[in-house]
Amino acid sequence: MKITLNEIKTDNLRCPDIHLKFKEGLNFVQMPNGTGKTTILTLISYLFSNEWEPRLVKEMQKESTVRAKKDGKIKNLKNGTFTLILTYGSSSSEQKYTYTVDLDFKSGKAKITTDYPGGRQDAFVPPKDIKSYFSKGHANIFNFSADNLKKYFDQNNDFVSNSIKTFSGAQSIENIIKELEKIFNKKHSGINNSKTKKWDKSLIELNKIQRKLEKAKSDAEEEREEIEPEYKEKKDAVDSILEDSDEYKQKKKDLEKNKKDKLEEITLLEQKVSSHLKNPAYFSNALINNLQTFKENLENKKLPGYEAEFFEEVAQDDHCICDTPMTEQMRKNILEGKDKYLGTDQVQTINKIKVAIKIMTEEADVSLFDTEIEELANLKDELSDIEDDLIELETDSSKEQNASKLLEERDNLKDQLDDVDEKINEIVKTKYEDKRKQSAFFAGLTLGQISSLPWALEDVEKYKIYLNAKRAESGNYEENLKKFELLKSSLLRSTNNTDQKIKDDLTKEINKKIKSSFGREQINVHSLDKAILMEGNKSGGSGGEEAIVVTSFAMSILERSSVNFPMIIDHPVLPIEVESRGSMIKFLNEISHQSICFHINAEKAGFIFEVGSENFRKEIEKANLITTARKTLIKKSDRPDDAETSFNGLVSYDKEFFKDFRIKRDIENV
C-alpha cells in the first residue's frame, strides 16, 4: 500500500497562490528562496499530524494586508486556504482524499474538510487502516530539510529516538502508561481505609447469598434430571404411535410449513416496522404537520440567514463591501445590528434541523404505518391459530390411536419441566435488564438491604464486581500500587528491548544503504541512541555526509512500516559538493515510489545537470520538472506558454523554462 501526493493548492497565504501537480517517481520543484518552500513544507507537516497551533496558523498570514481587486471583488484578507490531494492504496485500487484547510488568521483556528470515498466530512479523516501514521513524528521523517540536519546528530536531542518510537509503537505505549498513571493516582487520591471494612462486610454477606442461590440452582437441576428421562420416554412413545398414521404426518407437515412461513412473514414485517420506528413522524399526521409548520416558520423568518461573524468581519474592514470607505458610525451601526443574526454554531444547528425535518416528513406515511401494524397483529393471530391447530391435531389423533392417557402423562411431565426451568431462570437471570437501573440500585444498597432483598446469581456476580471495584478505590492502595508498578515495568522492559533491537537493525540497514547507493565505506553509522552516532565523530560529519546518512535513516525507518510514503525533501543537495550530487539523484530514484524535492537554482549543478554542464542527467528524463515563483520576478515576455498564473504566483511544467530559469537572488533566507 502507498500514499501518493497528487496536488497542493495555496491561496492568500504568505507564499504565492499556486497549484502544484505531482506524479509518481521523481518530482523537482524549483522555487527561489523567499517564495514559500518553508511555508508549503510546514503546511504539509501540519496536515499530516493535524496539529494546528494558533500561533502557527497566524504565521501563515501574508505580510501584506492590502490586496487589489480581483475579478471585481475584494479578496478576503482574514482567511487563507491550503488544499492537499492524495491517493492511498495499491496500484490497481487507489482511493482519493482531498483535504481543504481554512486558516482563520484572526482566531488562529484551522477548519478542515475531507472529501473521500465515504463522502464529505467537516473534519480531518485519514485513511482508516493507516490512521496511526498520520502524526507529527511520522511527518517529520518523510518531510524534512536537508540543510537543517543538526538535530539528527545532537546527543542532547531526542529527535531520532522519538522518531523510532513513533514508528515502532513504543511512543504510544509510553503515552498509555502516562495516562494509566494519571487514572491510578486520581482513583487513589484521598483514600480512606476505614471504608474497606464496609465493602468487606457487604462482600461477606453477598457470598452467603451466592452460596444459597447456587444450592437452590443445584437442587432444581437435579429435579430436572429426574423428570427429563421420563418425559422423553413418554414423548417418544406418543410420537411413535402418532407417526404410524400417514394422514397425521401429512397434516402435521403442512401445519409446520405454514407455521414456518408465517414466522418468516412476521420477521420481515417486524424489521420493516422497526426501521419506521426510528422516524417519529410515522406516529402521527399531526406531528408531521407540526414539524412542517416549524420548518416553514424557520424559512419564513429567513433563518439561519447571514452569520453574525460576517458583520464582525465587515465592521473591521477599511471599506464596506460596496467599496465605500468605512466610517466609525457605519462600523457602530453594523456591530449593533449583528446580534439580530445567529452565530456559526447556531446556523449549523438550524440547518441540520431543517434537513432532518425534510427527511423525516418526506419519507413518513402514517396511513401505511398503521396498515403495517394492523397487518402484523393479524399475522400473529394467524400464527396463534396454526399453533392451536397443531395441538388440536395431536389431541384428536391421540384419541383415535387410544393414546390419550399417554399424551396426558407426557403433557404433565412437560409442565413440570417448564416449572423447573422457570425456577432456574428465577435463580440465575438478572432482575434488572436496564443496566442504568441496576447501577443505581447497587449504589443505593445498605448492608441491611443486601440480606433481605431477592437476588439472582447474575446480579450477585455483577454486584460483587461493583463491591470489589469500590473496595479497590477505598483501600488496598499498596497492593494495587505494586500490581500497577509490575504492569508498568513489564511494559517498559518489553518496549525498551524492542526499541534497542530496532535501533540495531536500523543501524545495519543505514550502513547497507550508504554502501550500496553511494559506495562510501568511509561513511559509517556507529549506533542509534537519542541521536545518530557516526563512527569517529559524535557530532556528525560534513554537510554532504549528514545528508546521505539522514536520507538513508529516513528510508530505512519508513521501510519498516506497511505503507510506502512519498519522500519530501527541502534543499536535498545544498550541503553536498557538486561532484557528489549524482549519487543522491540515483538514490532518490530508488528511495520511494515518489520523491518530491524543493530546491533552488543553485542546486541544479551536478544534481539535475551533469557536472560541468547544463545538460540534464539521464536519470531525470521522465521526472516531473516544476518551476514556481512570485509572478513579479518573471517578465511577461519570459513566461512560457504553459504558465499558470494567479494573483501573485506562476507555475510552469516546461522543461526548457525549468532549465534556463534564473533570478538575481538565488540564495537568501527563506
N, C-alpha and C positions, 0 to 999 in steps of 0.2 A: 504494500500500500504506500501511496506517496501523496505529499502535499505539493501542489504546483501553484506558484504565484502568477496570476494572469494579467491583472491590471491594477494600476494605482491612479487615483484622481485626487487633486488638491484644489481647494477653492477658498480664497480670502484668508489664507494663512500667511505666515512670514516667509514662505517660499512662493515662487511664481505659481499661477494657476496652470497646472499641466495635467496631461493624461498620458501615462506611460503604459505600453503594452509589451508584455514579456512572452517569451517562448520557452519550451524545454531546451536544455542544452546550455550553451554559453550566451550570456547577455551582458553587454558592456554599455553602461550609461555614462556618457561623457558630460560632466557638469562642471563649470567653472566654480572655484571656491566662492563662497558667499551667496550661492544661488539655491541653497536648500538641501544639500545632501544630508547634513546632520538632522534637519527637521524631518525629512522623509524616513530616515532610518529610526529615529526616535519614535515616530508615529507607528511604524511597523511593530516596534518592540512594545509600545503601549497597548496596541490592539491585541497582539498575541497573548499578552498577560492580562488584559482587561483591567489594567491599573491606571486610573486617570486621576492623579492628584490635582487639586485646584490650581496650585502654583504652576504646575507643568502645563495645564490646559491654557492658562492665561499667557504663558510664554509663547504659545503658538500664534498669538495675535500679530498682525502686521505692524511694523513700526509706524507706517503712515496711517493717519486717522482720517484722511480725506481722499476720496476716490471720485473720479469724474463720472458723469452719467454714462451708462452703458445701455444701448437699445432704448433710450428714452427713460430709463429707470435708475434710481439711485441705489447703488449696491448696499446691502445691509452690512454695516461695519462691526456689529456686535457678535456675529457668529461666523465660524468657518466650518468647512466640511472636508472630511477625509474619507475616501472610499477605497476599499481594498476588495478585489475579487480573486478568489482562489478556487481550485478544484481539488477534490480529495477522492481517492480510490485507486483502482488499478487502471492499466492502460485500456482495458476493454470496458470498464464501467466506472465512470467518474461522476461525482456529484458537485454541483456548483454552489458556492457560498458567496454571497455579496454582503459585505459589512459597510454600512454607511454611518459615519460618526459625525454628529452635530456638536461642535465645540462652542459652548457659551462662554465668551471671554469675560463677561461681567460676573457671573456666578462661579466660574471655574468648573462647571459641570460638563460632562460628556454624555450625550444620549445616543445609544447605538440601536440601529435597526438591522436585523438579519433577514435576508431573503435566501431561502434554502429549499431543498426538495419537500420539506414539511410545510411550506408556506412562508408567511412573514410574521416575525415577532419583534416587538419593541424591546429587544434585549440582545445580549451577546450570546449567540448559540453556536458553539463549536461542534464539529462532528462528534457524535455521541461516544463512539468507541475510542477516540483519542483525546477526550476532554482533558485528561490529566497532563497532556503535553502542552496545553495552552497555558503557560505560566511564564513569569519573568525569567526564571532560571533557564528554561528551555530556549526562550527567545534570545537570550544573551549568548547562547552557544552558536546558533546558526546565523546570527545577525550581529556582526562586530566590525570594528575599525582596526585595520592592520597597522595604523600608525599610532595606536594607543594601546600598547600591549603590556605595559609595566605591571598591571595588576595580576597578570598571569604568573609573574615571576617573583612577586613581592611575598616573602615568607611571613610577613606580618599581616597579610591579607588572606581571607578565607575564600576568595572568589573561586578558585579551582576546586577546592574541597566541596564547597556548597553546590557547585555545578554538577559534580559527580553524584552527590547525594540526591539532587533533583531527579536525575535520570534513573538512578538505582531504586528510588522509592524510600531511601533512608531518611530523607528530609521529611517526608510525610509521616513516617513512624515517629521521628523526634517531635514533630508538631502534635501528634496524637498523645504522646507521653506528657507533653506540657499541658494539654487540655485535661488529661486524666488527673494530673496533679492539682489543677485548679478545682476540679469537681470533688476530688478526695478531701482537699483542705476545706472547701466550702461545707461539705456534708458533716465534717467533724469539728467545725468551729463551735465554740460554746458548749462543749459536751458536758452533760450532767449524768454521771454514772449511776446516780440513785434511781434513775428511770429504768435501768436494766432490770431491777427486781420486778417492776410492774410487768414488763414484757415476759419475763421468766415465769411468773405466776400464771399469766394467760396461756403461755405455751404448755405448761404442765396440765392445766385444766383441759385444754384442747386435745392434748394427747390422750387423755382419759376418754373423751367423747369419741375420738377416732377409733380407739380400741373397741368400744361398744358397737359402733357402726359396722366395723369390719366383722365382728362376731355375728351381728344380725344379717349381714350380707352372706356370710358363710353358711348360716342356718338356712336361709332362703334358697341358696344354690343347692344345698343338699336335698331340700324338699323338692326342688325342680328335678333333680336327678332321679328321685324316686318315682315321680309321676310320669316323666317323659317316656320311659320304655313302654309302660302300659298304654299310654296314649298312642304311641307309634304302632303298637300291636293292633289296637282297635281300628286305627285309621287304615292300616294296610288291609285288614280284613274287610272293612267296608268297601274300600277301593276295588279289592279283588272281586267281590260279589257284583258290584255295580258295573265294572268293566266287562263283565260277561255279556252285557246287553249292548248289541250294536246300535240300537236306537238311542240308548243313553249316551254312548260315546259320541255319536254324531251330534246330538243336541248340545252336549257339553262343549264339544269342539266349536260349534257355531257361536254359542254364547260367549265363550272365552275370546274368540276372534272379535266379536262385537265389542267386548269389554276393552280389548287392546286398542282397537280403532278409536273407540270413544275417548280413551285416555290420551291418545295422541292428539285428537282434536282439541281436547281441553288444554293440554300443554301448550300447543301453538297459540290458542286464543289467549291464554293467560300471559304468555310472553308479549303478545300484541297489546293487551290491556295494560300490562306493567310498563311498557315503553310510553304509553299515553299518560300514565300517572305522573311521569316526570314533568309534564306540562300542566300547570294548574288551570290553564284556560279551558281544558277539556271538561272541567267540572260544572261549568255554568255559562249560559249565554250572557247572563248579567255581568259576570266577571269579564268576559270578552269585551262587552260594551264599555265597561268602566276603564279597562286598560286602553282601549282605542281612544276613549274620550281624554284620558290623561295624556296620551301621546299627541293628540290633536292640540291640546292646550299648550304643550311644550312648543309645538310648531307655530301655533298662532302667536305665542309670545316671542317667537323667533329665538328660542333657546336651542342650543347654547349661544349662538351668535358669536361676536368677537370675544377674544380673551382679554381679561383685564391687563395682562402683561403687555399686550400690543400697545395700549395707550401710554404705559410707562416708558416704553421704548421711544414712542413718538415724541413724548414730552422732553426727552433727553437730547434729541437731535437739534442741530442748529437751524434746520429748516423743516417746515411742515412737509407732509407727503405731497402737497401741491406745489412745493418748491418755494413757498413764501417764507421769508425769514421769521424765525420763532421769536416771539416777544414773551416777556415774563407773564403778562396777563393771559396770553394764549396757553402758556405752559400750565398756569394755575387752573384755568378752566378745564383743560384736558385731564389733569390729575384729580380734580374734584368729581368729574364725571365717570372715572374709571370704576368706582365702587358699584355702579349700576350693572357691571358686567361680571362674569364669572371668571375664576382663576382656571389655570390649565387643568388641574386635577378634577375640578368640578365639571369642566367641559367634557373631559374624557368620560366621567361617570354618567353624565346625562346622555351622551352619545351611545354608551353601552346599554343604558336603559331603553332608549328608543329602538335600538337594533333588537334587543331581547323581546320587547313587546311586539314588534313587527313579526318576528319569527314565531312567537307563541300564538298570536291571533290568526296568522295566515294558515298555520297547519292544523289548528284545533277545529274539530267538528263535533259539537256536543251531542247532536242527534245520533251520529254514528257511534259515539262512545256509549250512549245509553243503549243502543241496539246491541252492541257487543257485550255489555254487562248482562243484558237480558238473555242473550244467546248463551253466555257462559253458564248462567243459572239453569237454563233448560238442558244443557249438555250434562250438567252434574245430576240433574233429576233423572235423565235417561240412563246415566251410569248406575245410579242407585237402583233403578228398575231392573237393569241387567243383573246386578249382584243379587237382588231378591229372586229373580228367575232362576239363577244358579242354585240358590238354597232350596227353592221350591222343587226344582228338578231332582235334586239329590234326595229330598224327603219323599217325594212321590215314588221315585224309583226304588227306594229302600222298602217302602210298604209293599210294592209289587214283588220284591225279592225276599220278603219276610226278614228284612234286616233292620227293622225299625228300632228294636231294642239295642242292637249293636251300634246303630247310629247315635242313639241317645246316650249310651255309655261313652262313646267317643267324644260327643259334644260336651259332656260333663267334665271329662278329663281336660279337654281344651280350655274350658272356662277356668279350671283350677290352674292350669299353666299360665293363662293370661293374668290371673290374680297374683301369682308368684312373680311374674315378670314386672307387674306394676309395683309390687312391693320392693323389688330390687332397684327399679328406677327411682323410687322414692328415697331409697337409702343412698344411691350413688349420684344421681343427676342434680345439678345446681338448681337452687330455687330462685336464682337471680340471673335471668338471661341478659338483662341490661347491665353491662359492666359498670356504668356510671352509678347505678343504684347500688350495686354490690360494693363498690369502693366507698360510697357514702355510708353504707350500712356498717362496714368494717371500722371506719374511722370513729363511729359513734358508740361502739360497743364498750360496755363496762365488764369487769370481771364477773359480777353477779349475773349479768345477762347471758354470758357465754354458757353457763351451766344450765340455764332454764330454757333457752331457745331451741327449736327443732333444727337439726343440722343434716346436711348431706355431705358425703365424702368429698365430692368435688369442691364444695365450699370450705370444708375443713382444710384441704390442701392449699387452696388459694389464701385462706386466712393465715395459715402457718407461714407462707411466703411473706405476707404482709407484716406479720409479727417479727419474723427474723430480720426483715429489712429495717424495721423500726428499732430493733434491738441493736443492729449494727450501727445505726445512726447515733444512738444514745450511749453506746458502750462498746467494749471490746476494741477500743481505739488502738492499743498497742498491737493486738493480734492482727487487726486489719492493716495496720501500717506495715507490719512485717510481710504480710502477703502481698501488699502493693509494691513494696521495695523489691521483693523477689521477682514479681512480674516485670517491673521496670528494668532491673539489672539483666534479666533474661533477654528482653527485647533489645537493650543497648548492646549487650555482648554479641548477640546474633547479627545486628546491623554493623557493628564495628568489624567483625570478622569478614562479613560480606564486603564491606566498604574497602578493606585492605586488599582483599582478593581482586576486586575490580580495579583498584589502583595499580596493582602489579601487572594485571593483564593489559591495562591501557598503556602502561609504560612500554611493554614489549611491542604492542601494536603501533605506537607512535614511532618508535625507532625503526620498525619494519617498513613503515610508510616512507619515512625520511630516506632510508637507504634505497628502496625500490623506485621512488619517484624522483629523487634528487641525486642519488649516487654519492651522497656525502657521508662517509663514515665518521668524519671528524665532528659532525653534529650528533650529539648523543644525549638523550634524557636519562638521568641517573634514577630519578624516582618522582612520584607524585605524593605530596602531602597536603598542606594548606595551599601550596603553590607548586609550580613546576620547578624542579631542581635539575639543572643541566650539569653534565659531567664537568667538573673542574671549575665551575663558575656558578655560585649560588644565586647571583643576582640576574642571571640571564645571559644573553650573548649579544652579538651585533644586531642591528635592526633587521637585516635580512634573515639571520638565523632565527630570531624570535618569531618572525612572520611565518617561516617554514614550520617551526615547532607548534605554534598555536593553531595553524591551519590543520596540521596533522592531528593535534589533540581534538579539535572540533569534529573532524571527520570520524575519528576513532570512537568518540563517545556517542555520536549520532548513529553509528552503525550498530550500536548495542540495542537500539530501540527497534520496534517492528515497523517503523514508519520512516520513509525516505523524506528528508526535509530539503527545501531549497537552501543553498548556501548563499548568504547575502553579505558581501564584504565591501567596506568603505576603504578607499586608498589601498587596494590589495598589494601593490608593489612599491609604494612610495619609499619605504625604508630599505628596499633591496637595490643593490647596484645593478646598472643596466645590463651588464653581461650575464647576470644570473637570473634575469626575469623570465627567460624562456622556459626554465624548469617549472616555474609557477603556472604558466599557461597550460603546460602539459598536465600538471597536477589537477588544475581546475576542470579539465576535460574528464577526469576520472573520479573526481571527488563526490559528485552528486548528479542526479538526473537533471538538475537545474542549478546553475551558478549565475548570480547577478552581481556584477562588480560596478560600483560607483567610483569613478576616477576623474582626475583632471588631465588636461592635455599633456602635462609633463610626464605622466606615467605611460604614455603610449610607446616611448622609445624602448626597444628591447622586449616589450611585453606584447603589444599589439603589432608593432612593426618589427621587422628583422633588425638586428643590431647593426647600427651604422647606416641605416637607410630608412625610407618611409614606405617601404613595400610591406603589405600585410603578411603576417605569418600564415603558413598554410593551415595551422590548427584552427584559425578563426574564419575559414571560408564560409561556413554555414552559421556563423554566430549572428545574433541579433544586435546590430550596432545602432545605438540611440544617442542622439545629441540633444540636449535640452539646456536652455539658458534664459536669462531675462531678455525679453524682446528688444529692449533698448540697446543691448550690447551688439546687435546684428543689424546692419543696414538692410533696408528693403531689397536693394539690388543684389545683396549677397545671400538672400534667403533661397533655399532650394524649393523646387516645385511642390514637394510633398509636405512642406512645412505646415504644421498645425499650430495656429496662434490663438492665444487668449488675450485677455485684457493686458496682461503683463508678461506672458510666457511664450516660449516657442519650443516645439518638439519636432524632430526630424528623424527618419529612419534611412535617410540617403547615405549610402556607403562612402561616396566621394566627399560629401559635405562633412561627414564624420572624420575622414582622413585629413582634410585641409583646415578643419576648424581651428581658429586662433582668436584670442583676445589679448589685450595689452597686459592684463594682470592674471597670470596663470597660477601664481602662488600667493595666497594671502590667507588670513584667518577666516574660518567659516563662521 
